[in-house]
Structures are given as structure tokens and as C-alpha cells.
């Protein structure tokens, strides 16, 4: 009986970094083949196709790169892969996985992973994360779950996953929803059922520029004014508390002629929609055509707005998408 095929694409990040015996910190050093060679058991599990797509720290990835990854992963499924694993840096993993989850239209799983420790560290976690990701990609119960993020033997949905700590191996958590499952004794053990999700068309036009502005004490709104006068096509306000801004910020928001999404910078919880009524509150913001982000943090709200605007969705429909996401 032939073994199933798994394709693994490497984008860079800590998982492929080493100092190479030199001073000055770690840098991308290993190819996809090198990563696979560090997990010899994989050859007994599946026929592995490994490809180095990029070799970048994830903070320097662009959305155009992520779209290229999407197209590459689709091609792998077309060519017979049962699942696809992507390795990348953890700094933007929650963003790239979320963006891919918006457009991933295959039943087969797309699993993303990385590492918190580089190859030179004692007890480096990269090999273990790749192993757990391949296990997850091979499991039939991983189908129809969209994009999954697997690190530290924990399976997350890209919709909810968040990097919560700078160095901890347990940095990835699923805010507001809980994890999908765990990898235990060489098997993916799910504690949730697959949930139907909205899938958006891959835009065939350049992606719009969307700015993120954070609320903070004594914010005079001048940054909002500057962005409104530039070539940005939308804005996400990372608001106080349940989604609020200062009086001065509100004065500038009222003048904007671009779509504005308001999120909460608290890190968890849902934005309010009808509790507070003062100037700069969620009621005031909505009365000025702003849209509350629901459960989504600013970085994910930005990506959803990019997809919606690129697909020429109207402001009324955008509001509906955020309310029901």
C-alpha cells in the first residue's frame, strides 16, 4: 500500500535559524530539506515533498508572499497531497494563517507551524512541531477545518490563534474559543467538531492599504488625520476597553471618508455594540458609520477588511460580515 503524500513548504523564521558557530545572533540557515532531515520518522509516515519557498523572518513577509503560498499549497493538493504543512516564523503566524483561512477552499488541511527555539538551543522545538503538524495533516479528522496552527502538540484554529508570549513554548493560545485538539501518542485528538466557515474569493486586484491606529492616553487624533489624508483605503482603530476612543480621536474619525473598523486592545472579549453612549463610545462610533470588529483583534480585523474591500464588498455588507464572522 502506498504512503500518503504530504507537502511541506518552508518560509523561514526561527525554525530554520542557526548562528552557524558565529557571533551576532541567529539567521535563516536551513532549507526545507534540512528541516525534514531532522525528523527522520517522517519518511515512515508519508511520502514527503519539501520545498524552500522563502527564507525570511516572518515580520518581513508580505501579503503577496502569503498569496503565493496559497497558490503553491493549492497546486500541491491538485498534485495529490493529502495535506500541506507550512513552516514560518511565529511573529506573524497568527496573521498569515488567518489570511489563508479566509481564502483556503480545499477540504484538505493546510497546517502551519514554526518554532520558539532555534536549532542551536537546548531542547529546540522545531522538529517536534513539524512532526506534530504532519500527524495533523495526515488525519482525516483534520479535513474541512480550514487552516490549522500546530505548535507544542496543540492544534489551533487560525481564526482564534494568538501569540501571547515572547519566548514561552506555550505562547500560542486560542483566545475566546479554546483549542481544537492535541497531538497525543502520535495521533491528532480533536475535542471540537469541524465548523462551517465563510470562504472568500481570492481577489484579482491589488490589495488595499489598511492602517491600524491604537488608542492610548492623550491621543490627540493627529495620526488619524494624517492617515485620512494619505492613500490608505481603510482604517482599524484598536480601541480602549470594549471598543472606545478619546474625544479628540472621535473628532478626526468623524471627518474620515474611508471605512473604519473598531476593535478592542484588551486582548480578549467581544466589542460592545449598545452599552456606552458617550462621545467616542461604541454607540457614537457606529452612529458615525464605524463598524465594530466583534471578536476579532485589530491585526485580524485589518486582514478581513482587506479581503472584503478587494472583493468590492459594500460598506453595508462589510458591517454584516463583521457582525456574523
Secondary structure, 3 states (H helix, E strand, C coil): CCCCEEEEEECCCHHHEECCCCCCCCEECCCHHHHHHCCCCHHHHCEEEEEECCCCCHHHCCHHHHHHHHHHHHHHHHCCCCEEEEECCCCCHHHHHHHHHHHCCCCCCEEEECCCCCCCCCCCCHHHHHHHHHHHHHCHHHCCCCEEEEECCEEEECCCEEECCCCCCCCEEECCCCCCEEEECCEEEECCCCCCCCCCCCCCCCCCCEEEEECCCCCCCHHHHHHHCCCCCEEEEEEECCCECCHHHHHHHCCCCCEEEEEECCCCCCCCCCCCCCCCCHHHHHHCCCEECCCCCHHHHHHHHHHHHHCCCCHHHHHHHHHHC
